Amino acid sequence: MEFLKYLIIGFIQGLSEVLPISSSGHLQLARYLLGIGENNLALEVFLHMASLIAVIAYLYKPLIKLIKGCFLYVFKKRKAYFFEAKYALYLIISTIPVVIFTLFIKWLGYEASPIFVIGISLIINAFILWFASKKQGKRTKEQMNKKDALIIGIFESIGIFPGISRSGSCLAGASAVGLDKNDATDYAFMLFIPAVIGAFVLEAKNIGLIFTLDLKTIICYLAAFLIAMITTYAAFKILLKMIKKGKLFYFAIYSFIVGVMVFTFSAFYGWI
């Protein structure tokens, strides 16, 4: 039964990491319902690493092209790769607000949200997704500028809170600056890579504690890791198809319904 719980956790992580429904919010709810340490940040970041591997596997071609282009432009002075270097710079600019906000939140001692706050956040997430689905951008990534990158990064910062999707807030930010759906999606998931690496660095000490656990628990963690990785890869394909078909609004409906249910449940049981 304990092994099955971790498989469920891994599945929820993989599905909710890519789909704009907030993986951190769903993980916290799942841990509460399944009775698995509510504030286990090490497990959460460990599973985020599984999703990171899946995202890199899915985006490895554009990622290699980006890294190669940056290297050739910076060290070989090849002007043909100016766009790759500029795109990488924009990713860094977008990441800066997230880093600052995350460090500020940790300085305040924030660890996890009460269940009713997650409910409210999911409702907010629904409106963010509604905005992203209604905004039809026409600009391409080649037309981006530093201001656009900063705005997207500020939007992404909102996704730090459990219940608000990082990918959804990125898509909303990209929509706000007028990027078309495909380029907005590519940019959002490229931003996922530095975000998770940063979280891994911040929680590296806690993640190391995983391997001090008993063998049975380590096996459960590794099983959840594998399931999260496979599910993330599959969910990526689902999201891209839904965005191309203009069905992002369905995730807004889902977030709103779940948010209301979670908030109501929490109120009924005394604002847990």
ChimeraX attribute file (.defattr): number of C-alpha atoms within 10 A of each C-alpha:
attribute: neighborCount
match mode: 1-to-1
recipient: residues
	/A:1	6
	/A:2	12
	/A:3	15
	/A:4	12
	/A:5	17
	/A:6	24
	/A:7	21
	/A:8	18
	/A:9	27
	/A:10	32
	/A:11	23
	/A:12	21
	/A:13	31
	/A:14	31
	/A:15	27
	/A:16	23
	/A:17	28
	/A:18	28
	/A:19	24
	/A:20	27
	/A:21	28
	/A:22	29
	/A:23	26
	/A:24	27
	/A:25	25
	/A:26	22
	/A:27	27
	/A:28	26
	/A:29	20
	/A:30	19
	/A:31	18
	/A:32	14
	/A:33	10
	/A:34	15
	/A:35	11
	/A:36	16
	/A:37	11
	/A:38	15
	/A:39	14
	/A:40	16
	/A:41	18
	/A:42	18
	/A:43	21
	/A:44	21
	/A:45	22
	/A:46	25
	/A:47	26
	/A:48	28
	/A:49	20
	/A:50	24
	/A:51	30
	/A:52	25
	/A:53	18
	/A:54	21
	/A:55	20
	/A:56	18
	/A:57	13
	/A:58	16
	/A:59	14
	/A:60	13
	/A:61	10
	/A:62	14
	/A:63	15
	/A:64	12
	/A:65	13
	/A:66	19
	/A:67	13
	/A:68	14
	/A:69	24
	/A:70	23
	/A:71	16
	/A:72	18
	/A:73	18
	/A:74	13
	/A:75	9
	/A:76	11
	/A:77	12
	/A:78	13
	/A:79	12
	/A:80	10
	/A:81	19
	/A:82	15
	/A:83	16
	/A:84	22
	/A:85	19
	/A:86	19
	/A:87	21
	/A:88	17
	/A:89	16
	/A:90	22
	/A:91	22
	/A:92	16
	/A:93	20
	/A:94	28
	/A:95	24
	/A:96	17
	/A:97	20
	/A:98	22
	/A:99	17
	/A:100	11
	/A:101	15
	/A:102	20
	/A:103	13
	/A:104	12
	/A:105	14
	/A:106	11
	/A:107	9
	/A:108	9
	/A:109	9
	/A:110	11
	/A:111	11
	/A:112	17
	/A:113	17
	/A:114	13
	/A:115	23
	/A:116	21
	/A:117	21
	/A:118	28
	/A:119	29
	/A:120	19
	/A:121	26
	/A:122	31
	/A:123	24
	/A:124	19
	/A:125	30
	/A:126	29
	/A:127	18
	/A:128	23
	/A:129	27
	/A:130	19
	/A:131	20
	/A:132	24
	/A:133	21
	/A:134	13
	/A:135	18
	/A:136	15
	/A:137	18
	/A:138	14
	/A:139	17
	/A:140	14
	/A:141	18
	/A:142	12
	/A:143	10
	/A:144	17
	/A:145	14
	/A:146	15
	/A:147	13
	/A:148	20
	/A:149	24
	/A:150	20
	/A:151	19
	/A:152	30
	/A:153	27
	/A:154	21
	/A:155	25
	/A:156	29
	/A:157	23
	/A:158	22
	/A:159	23
	/A:160	20
	/A:161	22
	/A:162	26
	/A:163	32
	/A:164	32
	/A:165	32
	/A:166	31
	/A:167	28
	/A:168	30
	/A:169	28
	/A:170	31
	/A:171	30
	/A:172	27
	/A:173	26
	/A:174	31
	/A:175	25
	/A:176	18
	/A:177	20
	/A:178	20
	/A:179	26
	/A:180	18
	/A:181	24
	/A:182	15
	/A:183	18
	/A:184	25
	/A:185	22
	/A:186	15
	/A:187	23
	/A:188	25
	/A:189	21
	/A:190	18
	/A:191	23
	/A:192	24
	/A:193	18
	/A:194	18
	/A:195	20
	/A:196	17
	/A:197	15
	/A:198	16
	/A:199	18
	/A:200	19
	/A:201	12
	/A:202	15
	/A:203	17
	/A:204	14
	/A:205	11
	/A:206	17
	/A:207	19
	/A:208	12
	/A:209	10
	/A:210	15
	/A:211	12
	/A:212	10
	/A:213	11
	/A:214	9
	/A:215	10
	/A:216	10
	/A:217	16
	/A:218	14
	/A:219	14
	/A:220	17
	/A:221	21
	/A:222	17
	/A:223	18
	/A:224	27
	/A:225	25
	/A:226	18
	/A:227	23
	/A:228	32
	/A:229	26
	/A:230	18
	/A:231	22
	/A:232	30
	/A:233	22
	/A:234	16
	/A:235	17
	/A:236	19
	/A:237	13
	/A:238	14
	/A:239	19
	/A:240	19
	/A:241	13
	/A:242	15
	/A:243	15
	/A:244	12
	/A:245	9
	/A:246	14
	/A:247	14
	/A:248	23
	/A:249	20
	/A:250	15
	/A:251	21
	/A:252	25
	/A:253	17
	/A:254	15
	/A:255	27
	/A:256	22
	/A:257	15
	/A:258	18
	/A:259	25
	/A:260	17
	/A:261	14
	/A:262	21
	/A:263	21
	/A:264	15
	/A:265	16
	/A:266	18
	/A:267	13
	/A:268	10
	/A:269	8
	/A:270	9
	/A:271	13
	/A:272	13
